[in-house]
Amino acid sequence: MKETEKGQTGDINKEMGRIASKGFSHAGCYEHSFGALPHNTGYSNPWHEVDMRKHLKSVYDTGYKSIQVKALGPETGGVGTAGFALVPVYVDPRIVDRSRKYTPLVELIPRVTNQGMTAEFNIITSKGGAVTAGLDAALTETNDTYDRVSESIKFVYSIGRVLGPMQAAMPSYMLEGFQSTGAGVGATQNPFSNVAAPNARQTEVLVKARAMKEKEEDLIINGDSGSTASEFDGIVIQQLNTNKNDISAALTWDDIEETVQLAFDDGGRPNLGVAASAVVTDIRKILVDVFRFSPGDFGAGDSLPFGVPSAIVIQTMVGPIPILPSMFLTNSGGSKQIYFLDMDFIEMRVLQDMTFEELAKTNDSSKFMLKIYEALILRAPSFNAYIDNIA
């Protein structure tokens, strides 16, 4: 046999790679048995001590026979740790936070620096007033009534810990629709933006920061120091029975007008409404049924400060009031609420804003905390009003 023929026959890997690219044709079947041997080549002749069958068998057995007898499929090799042995698991690099909450009030309430452990402010509860008098009448002063209000600063924490092996093994991820930028109602403005998390530690920090903002939003509305001493009082508790319109019925437009009037008559000029999402739907229905508005007339998407879009804008005796739905107010029938707030007199007093701090190292891990020292103050609850127990 020629040297070139021997070399071609012996290079099994090269031959099998070439044969695998061919289809099941008569020429392919020939190659499955004889490899690169030319037609009419003698491959077994005991008289001349030529026997190439051993090599030709390896061409057949190692090559296409294995494919014909047992196809290479996704289950080849048996079950591995996750899936099948030869097929790795490909995880989507995007993580979606299914528990996310809108946090518009965190963005909309003015944040004011505060020194000391309490937020102190003075109020005038009544004025003695001016009087009329006759000619050369005795002049007697009138007395005004002042009072001081004190709200204790409270402490909000979000604590995380990442184990060393996780820091070494976890790849980077994209937290999709994660970083909140406001209320996010309306198609023109995306309330959540994507944020990159290059490692396990950064992922944990971002998730804990998001949890902090959601807790802050919850406390702004539902905080109750009476039931939980570590909380500051939110809007629901501080407003309490001031200018409360308890209708215990389905919402009507008259209810809205009467409630805004309560705030107006006490000196307020509400410029923001915060309602349960079901109440926003109720108002939309009222505008359609009573005023024959079309959905395009609602003012949806109008921007508030910080780029927060409103869900709907209503026209009242004090002017336009944008209404935001809150995910922290109940939609239960008979307990729904809407608050009309004068935002010029609502503040978040902050002793220390969100701060990152390393905690003591425990075992093979990295522990940290995020913290805020703050308290919400409604400097004039009488400037606000709300509708309670909407069916």
PyMOL commands that set and color helices and strands:
alter all, ss='L'
color gray80, all
select helices_A, chain A and resi 3-10+12-20+26-34+46-48+53-69+104-108+164-169+200-222+235-239+253-265+277-291+295-297+305-307+343-345+381-383
alter helices_A, ss='H'
color red, helices_A
select strands_A, chain A and resi 44-45+50-51+94-96+111-113+118-126+145-152+154-163+173-180+192-197+244-246+272-276+312-316+319-326+336-341+346-358+365-378+385-390
alter strands_A, ss='S'
color yellow, strands_A
deselect
rebuild
show_as cartoon
